[in-house]
């Protein structure tokens, strides 16, 4: 059998390094590609094929069709920001209380 001994500070440093490494790897796997496929967009937005077809058919929706159906990730988030107005116009959620 192996008999390995660590003092408490050595063990803490080993754990810190492992946690840092795991977090860094986790962040890397969450990065989005510059262009999303239809399926990736559906997964990201948590929508079904019918809603995806509706969005992709809109003339103002950012889609790159020259290489198939690809959605520029940065343009998608800009489009979402630009079109997220329903809550502001139809509820008092964002209005300050006097």
Residue frames relative to the residue before (quaternion, step in Angstrom):
aa qw qx qy qz dx dy dz
X 1.0000 0.0000 0.0000 0.0000 0.00 0.00 0.00
X 0.4541 -0.6676 0.5225 0.2742 3.50 -1.23 0.58
X 0.1316 -0.7616 0.6284 0.0875 3.50 -1.09 0.70
X 0.0539 0.8040 -0.5837 0.0994 3.56 -0.11 1.33
X 0.0874 -0.8035 0.5882 0.0268 3.53 -0.84 0.96
X 0.0612 -0.7668 0.6389 0.0101 3.54 -1.02 0.91
X 0.3549 -0.6613 0.5844 0.3086 3.52 -1.12 0.47
X 0.7142 -0.4859 0.2928 0.4099 3.56 -1.22 0.44
X 0.6682 0.5028 -0.3146 0.4490 3.61 0.93 -0.82
X 0.6219 0.5250 -0.3437 0.4684 3.62 1.00 -0.72
X 0.6576 0.5098 -0.3047 0.4635 3.56 0.93 -0.90
X 0.6400 0.5174 -0.3247 0.4661 3.60 0.96 -0.82
X 0.6626 0.5038 -0.3090 0.4601 3.61 0.94 -0.86
X 0.6266 0.5206 -0.3362 0.4725 3.60 0.99 -0.74
X 0.6620 0.4940 -0.3048 0.4740 3.58 0.92 -0.89
X 0.6289 0.5352 -0.3362 0.4527 3.62 0.94 -0.83
X 0.6691 0.5039 -0.2983 0.4576 3.58 0.88 -0.95
X 0.6631 0.5001 -0.3058 0.4654 3.58 0.96 -0.83
X 0.6504 0.5027 -0.3168 0.4732 3.58 0.98 -0.83
X 0.6307 0.5271 -0.3296 0.4645 3.61 0.96 -0.86
X 0.6669 0.5073 -0.2962 0.4584 3.56 0.91 -0.93
X 0.6659 0.4987 -0.3027 0.4650 3.57 0.95 -0.87
X 0.6562 0.5032 -0.3138 0.4666 3.60 0.96 -0.82
X 0.6382 0.5211 -0.3274 0.4626 3.57 0.96 -0.83
X 0.6664 0.4920 -0.2988 0.4738 3.59 0.92 -0.86
X 0.6369 0.5326 -0.3216 0.4552 3.56 1.03 -0.80
X 0.6480 0.5079 -0.3133 0.4732 3.58 0.98 -0.85
X 0.6472 0.5253 -0.3238 0.4477 3.60 0.95 -0.81
X 0.6879 0.4776 -0.2985 0.4579 3.59 0.93 -0.79
X 0.6626 0.4975 -0.3130 0.4642 3.61 1.20 -0.37
X 0.4843 0.6569 -0.4526 0.3593 3.59 1.20 -0.13
X 0.3443 -0.7416 0.5426 0.1927 3.54 -0.99 0.85
X 0.4993 -0.6374 0.4851 0.3302 3.56 -1.10 0.61
X 0.6323 -0.5487 0.3704 0.4025 3.61 -1.16 0.38
X 0.7695 0.1830 -0.1131 0.6013 3.59 1.15 -0.59
X 0.2302 -0.7792 0.5720 0.1126 3.56 -0.87 1.00
X 0.4145 -0.6486 0.5669 0.2936 3.55 -1.15 0.61
X 0.6933 -0.4417 0.3521 0.4474 3.55 -1.29 0.16
X 0.6679 0.5078 -0.2901 0.4603 3.58 0.91 -0.95
X 0.6526 0.5035 -0.3155 0.4701 3.61 0.94 -0.85
X 0.6332 0.5203 -0.3244 0.4725 3.57 1.03 -0.80
X 0.6496 0.5174 -0.3160 0.4588 3.57 0.94 -0.88
X 0.6599 0.4981 -0.3051 0.4726 3.59 0.96 -0.84
X 0.6604 0.5205 -0.3027 0.4487 3.57 0.93 -0.91
X 0.7584 0.3712 -0.1927 0.4998 3.57 0.87 -0.96
X 0.3253 -0.7696 0.4783 0.2703 3.57 1.34 -0.22
X 0.4356 0.6695 -0.4736 0.3711 3.52 0.84 1.07
X 0.4748 -0.6596 0.5106 0.2808 3.55 -1.30 0.36
X 0.7337 -0.4520 0.2785 0.4242 3.60 -1.25 0.28
X 0.6256 0.5496 -0.3515 0.4279 3.61 0.99 -0.73
X 0.6838 0.4633 -0.2829 0.4875 3.59 0.89 -0.93
X 0.6154 0.5410 -0.3462 0.4569 3.60 1.05 -0.73
X 0.6512 0.5044 -0.3122 0.4735 3.59 0.95 -0.86
X 0.6321 0.5327 -0.3261 0.4586 3.57 1.02 -0.80
X 0.6758 0.4827 -0.2938 0.4733 3.59 0.89 -0.93
X 0.6884 0.4908 -0.2883 0.4495 3.58 0.85 -0.94
X 0.6617 0.5046 -0.3015 0.4654 3.58 1.20 -0.43
X 0.5362 0.6249 -0.4101 0.3922 3.58 1.23 -0.23
X 0.4842 -0.6875 0.4523 0.2972 3.61 -0.90 0.81
X 0.7068 0.4509 -0.2683 0.4744 3.61 1.14 -0.52
X 0.5363 0.6291 -0.4086 0.3869 3.61 1.25 -0.06
X 0.4350 -0.7264 0.4656 0.2574 3.61 -0.80 0.98
X 0.2101 0.7607 -0.5889 0.1744 3.55 -0.52 1.18
X 0.2522 -0.7480 0.6024 0.1181 3.54 -1.03 0.92
X 0.1053 -0.8521 0.5125 0.0120 3.58 -0.25 1.27
X 0.4855 0.6957 -0.4261 0.3142 3.60 1.21 -0.17
X 0.7687 0.2428 -0.1423 0.5744 3.59 1.19 -0.50
X 0.7251 -0.2732 0.1915 0.6025 3.56 1.07 0.71
X 0.6119 -0.5049 0.4162 0.4444 3.56 -1.14 -0.54
X 0.1458 0.7769 -0.5909 0.1614 3.55 -0.32 1.31
X 0.2331 -0.7759 0.5765 0.1061 3.53 -1.00 0.86
X 0.3741 -0.7192 0.5338 0.2407 3.63 -0.65 1.06
X 0.4716 -0.7212 0.4336 0.2635 3.58 -0.55 1.19
X 0.6882 0.4759 -0.3037 0.4557 3.59 0.80 -0.92
X 0.6538 0.5021 -0.3122 0.4721 3.61 1.02 -0.78
X 0.6005 0.5589 -0.3578 0.4460 3.59 1.09 -0.68
X 0.6898 0.4634 -0.2885 0.4757 3.59 0.87 -0.91
X 0.6091 0.5241 -0.3526 0.4796 3.61 1.08 -0.60
X 0.6422 0.5243 -0.3129 0.4634 3.57 0.98 -0.89
X 0.6413 0.5169 -0.3220 0.4667 3.58 0.97 -0.86
X 0.6555 0.5084 -0.3156 0.4607 3.61 0.89 -0.90
X 0.6785 0.5073 -0.2855 0.4480 3.56 0.94 -0.92
X 0.7790 0.3579 -0.1696 0.4861 3.59 1.04 -0.76
X 0.5333 0.5948 -0.4307 0.4200 3.59 1.19 0.29
X 0.3043 0.7623 -0.5070 0.2632 3.52 0.36 1.26
X 0.4667 0.7056 -0.4446 0.2943 3.60 1.15 -0.32
X 0.6701 0.4978 -0.3085 0.4560 3.59 0.85 -0.95
X 0.6622 0.5142 -0.3122 0.4469 3.57 0.93 -0.87
X 0.7326 0.4351 -0.2400 0.4652 3.58 0.95 -0.84
X 0.7909 0.3655 -0.1598 0.4641 3.58 1.06 -0.68
X 0.7561 0.2582 -0.2027 0.5662 3.59 1.22 0.06
X 0.4871 -0.6356 0.5087 0.3162 3.55 -1.33 0.12
X 0.2839 0.8193 -0.4700 0.1653 3.58 1.29 0.18
X 0.7893 0.3233 -0.1708 0.4933 3.62 0.85 -0.91
X 0.5274 0.6288 -0.4234 0.3836 3.60 1.22 -0.03
X 0.4525 -0.6950 0.4833 0.2805 3.56 -0.92 0.88
X 0.3972 -0.6918 0.5539 0.2385 3.51 -1.16 0.70
X 0.2716 -0.7861 0.5381 0.1372 3.57 -0.74 1.07
